[in-house]
Structures are given as C-alpha cells and as structure tokens.
Amino acid sequence: MSLKNATKAKLKADKTAIGIRLDFTSSAIVESLTGLGLDFVYFDLEHGPSSVESCQDMFRAAEIAGLTPLVRVSSYDIGYVDRLLDSGAMGIIFPHCNTKKDAEAAVRAVKYPPQGERGAGGRPLTLSGMSITDYVRAANQETMVITMIEELEALDNLPEILTVEGLDVLWVGRVDLSVSAGIPGKLDDPKVQNAVKRIIKEGRAAGKAVGVGAINASRPDQVKEFINQGARFFSLDTTAVLRSATRNILQSINA
C-alpha cells in the first residue's frame, strides 16, 4: 500500500481538497466514489456507529477508489487512534480542540517519536515493504492531524493553538460554534461568519490549512465563497448529497 497522502500534498500546494463524509458503514458506497474527483473520504466515528473493525474494509475501499481515508474520532486516546492508523487511516480529525494542550495531544496521538507517541505496528507497516526506520519517517511526513475549532473557548485560545508543530488543518465546525455562541444553527449570523473569517486569516498566516464545515449540498456556491476567503478543506455529506440529488431528480420528473 502507498503511504503517499495526495490530500496533504494538495493542501501544501495551497490547492483545494474536497471530500465526503460517511456516518455509517458501507464499503460499497466508498468504492462507488471512484473517479468522481473527490480527494478524501472521512468516516465519522464521533457521530456515527462505525467501529475500528468496520473501518478496515472501508479503508481498503478508499485505497481502491484513490481517496485519502480520514477518520473523525470521539476521543484523543492514543491507543484508540493508533488502532485506526494501524488499520490504514492516513489522517485523524479531532473534535473540540479548545486549547494548545488539546492540539499537542492530537499530534502526539498521530505521530511516531520524537514528534509523538504512536506505537509501531499494524497493516500499513507490514505491507509497506519498508524498513521500520524509513516507514516511521514516511508515516510522520504523510499522516494528517486535523483539529476542529468549534467552541468559543477555542477562539480565545486560537493564537496558542496555531503555534503547535505538526498540526495540518484547522477545521471550523460551524454548527457547534453556533451552539457555543448561543445561536444554534444560525450559520449566517455575523458572530459565526466573523469567527470563520478570523480563523481562516490567522490560520493561513500561521502556515496552516483551514477548512469550513457544515457545507450545504444544495449550495455549492458556499464553497467558492470560503475558497475566496482562503479556506482550502471541505467535505460534503453522503446522506445530504443523496437526498439533494434525489429531490432534484424527482422535481425534474414531476415538473
């Protein structure tokens, strides 16, 4: 298996990376995404029922489809994260990153020493055909650390979070941010919009890629707006895309 992370390379080149989220288990769905132009697929283990074991086959399907497999976890536990990486994940999305300590914990969980505390082993190492020394070096270069900025506390601590080495992407969780701000679901409220603009500006200035979440499948123009602001990392939602496409097809038929 290849350790090259095309999504990370794209972001390093300041290009836009667009993926899709699955909050359910289906290797067939992942494989069917082949050739559509997506960059990554992420499996949501924070809000969905998938397990480490069920992710293994979806990782393999992602490899077949040419997509970077990422996982959104529910905790910063190193042992838990290690099992996902050792099964084939090329990056981890950490929710609720509110402090510098949170960001540092994320990096420790993903990287091998000296950058982190990940243990050596698992499927990617076995199949790489590389020496352990070369594999550890390559894995530390290619794996991604993505932290979600989704509470007001994170905004207060943003300058410190941005100093953490090894942090690749700050992903703005707009829904949780609106809840934290006392305006649940009001994503167009100036409080949320101004927070997004600030995170994009300060994140890019610190050399980090920035993503924006809660993209509406019926409003692809939103992505272009955020790209113009400097964001480069986005994800569609499988269920939302399916519902939007079905609705549009049926409206066309019944018109």
Buried (B, 14 or more C-beta within 10 A) or exposed (E): BEBEBBBBBBBEEEEBBBBBBBBEBBBEBBBEBEEEEBBBBBBBBBEBEBEBEBBBBBBBBBBEBEBBBBBBBBBBEBEBBBBBBBBBBBBBBBBBBBBBBBBBBBBBBBBBEEBBBBEEEBBBBEEBEBEEEEBBEBBBEBBBBBBBBBBBBBBEBBEEBBEBEBBBBBBBBBBBBBBBBEBEEBBEBEBBBEBBBBBBEBBBEBEBBBBBBBBBBBEEEBBEEBBEBBBBBBBBBBEBBEEBEEEEEEEEEEE
